[in-house]
């Protein structure tokens, strides 16, 4: 068994929509389904569960065209409407755990819009070499969020 590898990163985004609208994209099943998924041209959803509340859970499982299956299992630990979400999640590839992560998402007023700060602490397991792919993937998801937020 290889040692665990620890990582921390921060992603910052600005959106023209209010914190309440950005929060709705995380807190409603319809809002989150618009942007939180694999790339539509390379990935197909297998299973999704959404229970957004403190103590609630979420999972998303999808199959890539290559045959690889990825799974996101999340537990929500702190939610302040229109302001903050704190959650922990575990990722699996083909049933094997690859990481456990702790995240905070802060939605701060920025003029008429929102400044979003995503801070993530990751522990990559048993030799999984992330090499920045988590940062890259979440950045792409936030790009998609920006494209799908209603005015």
Buried (B, 14 or more C-beta within 10 A) or exposed (E): EEEBBEBEBEBEBEBBBBBEBBBBBBBEEEBBBBBBBBEEEEBEEEEBEBEBEEEBBBBBBBBBEEEEBBBBBBBBBEBEEBBBBBBBBBBBBEEEBBBBBBBBBBBBEBEEBBBBBBBBBBBBBEEBEBEEEBBEBBBEBBEBBBEEBEE
